[in-house]
Amino acid sequence: MVGNEIAIAMGDALTVDIRMEKDPQNSRIENCERMLKVAAHAIMQMWDDVQAEKARRAKLLQT
């Protein structure tokens, strides 16, 4: 995912939160699940990127 795709996924997660808070009975659960899966993937990608950078910096400090 690229930056704008990650931003869209985060926005979709917020949309799910708003829908579930305001009108959970009329929320399309399958759509909510799909949007949250994409958002979770985006978060995990960002996590992996941060961990890789952390490891890179740690390696630089060791030399």
C-alpha positions in Angstrom: 0.0 0.0 0.0 1.1 3.5 -0.7 0.5 6.6 1.4 -2.8 7.6 0.0 -4.1 4.0 0.1 -3.2 3.9 3.8 -4.9 7.2 4.4 -8.1 5.9 2.7 -8.0 2.7 4.8 -7.7 4.8 8.0 -10.6 7.0 6.9 -12.6 3.8 6.2 -11.9 2.6 9.7 -13.1 5.9 11.1 -16.3 5.5 9.0 -16.9 2.1 10.5 -16.5 3.5 14.0 -19.0 6.3 13.3 -21.5 4.0 11.7 -21.4 1.5 14.6 -21.6 4.3 17.1 -24.5 6.1 15.5 -26.6 3.4 13.9 -25.3 -0.1 14.5 -28.6 -1.8 13.6 -28.5 -0.4 10.0 -24.7 -0.9 9.5 -23.7 -3.3 6.8 -21.6 -5.6 8.9 -19.9 -7.3 5.9 -18.8 -4.0 4.5 -17.6 -2.9 8.0 -15.6 -6.1 8.3 -14.0 -5.7 4.8 -13.0 -2.1 5.5 -11.5 -3.0 8.9 -9.5 -5.9 7.4 -8.0 -3.4 4.9 -7.3 -0.9 7.7 -5.7 -3.7 9.8 -3.5 -4.6 6.8 -2.4 -1.0 6.4 -1.6 -0.7 10.1 0.5 -3.9 10.0 2.3 -2.6 7.0 3.1 0.7 8.8 4.2 -1.4 11.9 6.5 -3.5 9.8 8.0 -0.3 8.2 8.6 1.3 11.6 10.2 -1.9 12.9 12.5 -2.2 9.9 13.6 1.4 10.4 14.2 0.8 14.1 16.4 -2.2 13.3 18.3 -0.2 10.6 19.0 2.5 13.1 20.1 0.0 15.8 22.4 -1.6 13.3 24.0 1.8 12.5 24.6 2.5 16.1 26.5 -0.7 16.5 29.0 0.1 13.9 
